[in-house]
């Protein structure tokens, strides 16, 4: 309703890895070019002119139908591109000022264990998405450092996404609003905290208010008698979660593992396989048939956790076996 009677120009494109596509021109390929002042322009971008703001919903809906998305192990329809929609709104006789509104919807990212069934091409696409998101996070960190009066350089040129968003970091007349999507699920708490941590970096008052609180929770320091009576190989996914919260004096209580991980899978998976469940950075493929988005753990943290989890599960199985033998001898 706010746009009725006002002239509106609409542009809508998506960034897929190193390529750009016009969503208002049947996915025509586009090019990003920089001028002498290092400002980025989208070459060949089609603009839709709406004289009185009418029909904008239809224009946006048609563009969204052309956006790249596909089913993943996590979501039935996951966006595989960064979408950028620009609305230029003219002033009117009522005194309302002109302005530009740019809406950016970032591509979805997946956890390590949600990429195990990806093809090599999907791994490459996944790597491109995560690389651009990591560069954006680096820009958040540099921006936060500059707000604190520290020396830092914005790595805007390392990604097409951050080149497009340059004004958000360098134009002081530019107002930026970040909508951080978080999950109420306990299994997503690490990712929720990560999202909030990076979102608050853009606003120094919020960043200054950030506090860390350590809360001591009572844990069952050991494996319950009920679980000890069930062979590890027969543990259900719920049994595995219960063991993670209790076993080894609660050292694995903070881990987020695949929701359907059973005891049989836990015993049959190698230490390296368990390491791949935990998040890390990306690197190039090790062999020709492997995707470029294969996961490597930060500072070998994931490898250590995977190895410890591997050994702990087998200790429980061995203790159960020894207990059964002792009962037979008795």
C-alpha positions, 0 to 999 in steps of 0.5 A: 500500500505504501508504494501505490501511486509512486513510480518504482524500479525493480531489479532482481538477480542472483549470485551462484558461485562465480556466476550471476543471473537476471531473475527478471530476464529469464535468467540471462547471464550477468557480469559484475564490473568495477569502475575507477572508484571500485564501485561494482555495477551489474552489467546487462541487468534488466530493470522493470518500471512500474509507473504507479507501484501496481503489479510489484507482487507479481513481478517478485513472485515470477522472479522467485520462481526462477531462483536456484533451489533444490532439495538437500538432506536438511531442507526440502527446498533450500536456496542455492544462491544469494538473491539481491532485489533492488527497489528504487522508489520515487518521491511523490506530491505528498512530500514522501522522499525517494529512496532505494531499498535493497533486499538480500537473501543469503543462500542456505548452508548445510552442516557436515553430516547433511552433505554426505549424499551430495554429488561432486557438483553439489559439493562444489556449489556447497564450497562456493556458498560457504566461501562467500559466507565466510568472506561475509563473516570476515567483513563483519569481523573487520567492520566490528574491529573498525568500530572499536577503533582498531586497524582492519581491512575489509576483504570486500574483493574476495567475493562477488557477494561482498562486492555487491554489498560494499555500500553496507560497510563503507557508505555512512549514509547507508542504513543496514538492517540484518534479520538473523534467523535462529532456531528454537531447537536445542540441537541448533543452539551452537548455530544460533549462537554463531548467527547472533554473534556475527549479527551483533558485530554490525552494531557496536552498541549490541556488541558491547552488551554481549556477555558470556554466562557459564551455567552449571547443569547437573549431569549423570556422571556415568552410563545409567544401569538401563543403558548398560543392560542394552548392548551398544549395537542395539542402542536407538538414536535416543539411547545414543543421545542419552549416553552422550549426555551422561557418559565419560563424565559428560564430556560429549554433552555439548556435541550435536550429532545426526538425529538418527545416529544409532548404536550400530552406526556408532560402532560401525563408523570409523574414527575418521567417519565420526570426525566428519560429523563435526563442523570445520573449514573447507578444502580442495578435493583429495581425489578426482571423484571427491567434491571440492567441499570435503570438510577439514576440521579447524585445528584438528578439533573435529578429528580429536572429538571423533577419535575420542567418541570412537574410543569411548563407544568401544569402551562401553561395548567392551565393559558390557562384554566383560560384564556378561562374561563375568556373570557367565563365569559366576 
